[in-house]
């Protein structure tokens, strides 16, 4: 439905002619598009058209004005004031007004040369990787049937120990890749599980099948986290990576051979670890338009929160996570009022959030399983429970913490894991 509206807007009138004071592309509009839109709206990326040239932008001026005014684009879900994040793609009111005036004035180009478009590394979002590794072979995804979870063993073939500062997952076939998680396999256990497989993979519902640290991940709309000075993950030279990919059939046979971009860094000077806050007790009856789940965890020591990654499926409509400090104060961590499965992200705070020992982090998610929910995949609505299939539901968030040293980060993660086990008993 949204695409039909967009197509109608593209062919619509740009509005009334403005005077010489109308905003110009080369002075006013190009900087906005290059900073906030070009990352996706460029050749080879996920957006359906490029916005790098005046000609590309001018013929879509009415569309750009409409979707930016409605804040549909650029896609940025967190509410203002509930977490101050890096690289926020939220346009200011002044920028939106400039675009409105430009479109209404027949999208003037302006005098003089247009600004130079930003430079991108072809095929990658955060720069040229130090090493690129690819799944051993193409994996065939059938046209229909249940979702599949496959783990692909990727030998790093390193000649020395290294430190990894960032990982960028590059899906080969976005039509079927639902999400991906990258695990570290220091004992090469994945090779045993994939033994005899022609494509180097094995079925792995729920996880890789062994205890493993998580290195990174990807989901639709995801922007990979950039390297941060002081933080890196050690990787011994004999280590493999195992990439778990969740495939969702598209309606026709597909093949996927996704890749990873590896970025090296220096030895860490601080510790970093991720934990999950979640609730698997999800049981949503058809027609329930306001189904609520909650979860909580308590920090075992002082720590700083670096970033947050909320996750759910199609029925979720609102997410809110707060930190309740021991002194009784509350720090909002993130609030998404209009969750969209197609625009997931990891949100990195501009300044790490200090959370003292005993801070209680509380999560509250709301789901809409009614026929009025345009994102409901079932018509009519059906009974939905927790599960790994796309048409099931989830409610969780990855929380990445900073500790003074790697050893303290390890103790923090272990304490959180033991605490979670105690709650589940």
Secondary structure, 3 states (H helix, E strand, C coil): CHHHHHHHHHCCCCCCCCCCCCCCHHHHHHHHHHHHCCCCCCCCCCCCCCCCCHHHHHCCHHHHHHHHHCCCCCCCCECCCCCCECCCCCCCHHHHHHHHHHHHCCCCCCCCCCCCCCCCCCCCCCCCCCEEEECCCCEEECCCCCCEEEEEEEECCCCCCEEEEEEEEECCCCCCEEEEEEEEECCCHHHHHCCCCCCCEEECCCCCCCCCEEEEEEECCCCCCCCCCCCCEEECCCCEEEEEEEECCCCCCEEECCEEEEEECCCCCCEEEEEEEECCCCEECCCCCCEEEEEEEECCCCEEEEEEEEEECCCEEEEEEEEECCCCCEEEEEEECCCCCCCCCCEEEEEEEEECCCCEEEEEEEECCCCCCCCCCCCCCCCEEECCCCCCECEEEEEEEEECCHHHHHHHHHHHHHHHHHHHC
